[in-house]
Amino acid sequence: MSDPVLIGLTGGIASGKSTVAQWIAATGIPTINADELGHRLLRTEHPGFAEVVAAFGNGILDETGEIDRKRLGTLVFSDPEALERLNAVSHPWIGRMANEAAEIAAETRQDRLVFLEAALLLEANWAALCTEVWVVQASLATVMGRLTSQRGLTAEDAQQRLDSQWPPERRQPFADVLIGNESTLDEMKHRVDQELAKLLNRHSPDRD
């Protein structure tokens, strides 16, 4: 069996990446969410759980012995060194989990296409697993507006989350497909549909 054709889908927080991922999944193409893999990593039954606790101590655990994600998030988003520690533990695990999930998901399709939705696709070097990289991009003003008005973050909290990711101009050179999110949802959906049609054509099993 051939390897999966893994397409990386990335973009900063509040860029519209998750909306694009939902549209893609609705077409029937399997879509893996790196955040969900990260949440699985933090559960007691996962072998990576002990590594995270060893890196941060029992202070990140709740009364049931599970990792308190909110407590961990507050810690790493306010301390760059702590974020680096978490990434050093979690990124290799998530990359392996994504690769395994892609191999399973690809078996459902003749063209072997699978998408990996990951905000940190480039930062974590998961793009090395991918055949193509799609980047969803919105302006800083648009993103800040969404984070503060739609997600209820303070400007300071929003900026901390933005500072933990690459800026758009650093992502852009890695994009095989760049999807702007400054227009209407209908216009962005049309653009995504166009790019999906091209992708399916490029990887059609019937293509010579």
C-alpha positions, 0 to 999 in steps of 0.5 A: 500500500502506498503512503498517505498523501498528507496535506498540511493545513495551517494558519494562525489562531483565528485565521479561519483555518478550522472553518476551512478544515470543516469544509474539507471534511464535509467533502469526505476527505479525512481530516486529522486535528492536531489539537485533538491529538494534543489533548489525547496526549495529556490524558493519563492513559497516553505514554506521553502523559508522564513526560509532560508531568515530569517536565512541569511537576504535579502542580499542573494536575487537578484533584483527579490526577488529570492534567488541568489543561487550563492551568497548563495553558496559562503557564505556557502562554505566559512563559516562553521557556515553559512553552518551549519545554511543552513543545519539546515533549509534545511535538514529537508525540503529536507528529507520530500520532498524526502519521499513524492516523494518516496511514489509517485514514488513507485506507478509506480513499483510493487517492490516499488523500488526508488533511492534517489541520495544525496551527503549529504545522511549520513551527513543529516541522510536521510539514516534513510529513506533508506532500503540500502545505495550505496556509489560511491567512488573515490580517493582524487587525482581523485576528485581534478583533476575532480574539477579543470580540468573538472569543472574549480574550483580553488584548494582552491574552490575545497578543500572548497567543499570537506571540507564541506562533509564527507571524503570517509573513513567516508562514507565507513562503511555505505555502503551496496554496495560500487562502486569504480570509479577508473577504466573505465566507462565501468567497473563501468557500469558493476559493477552497472549492477551487483548490480542492478540485485542483488537488483531486485532479492532481492526485486522481488515481486515473491520472497518467 
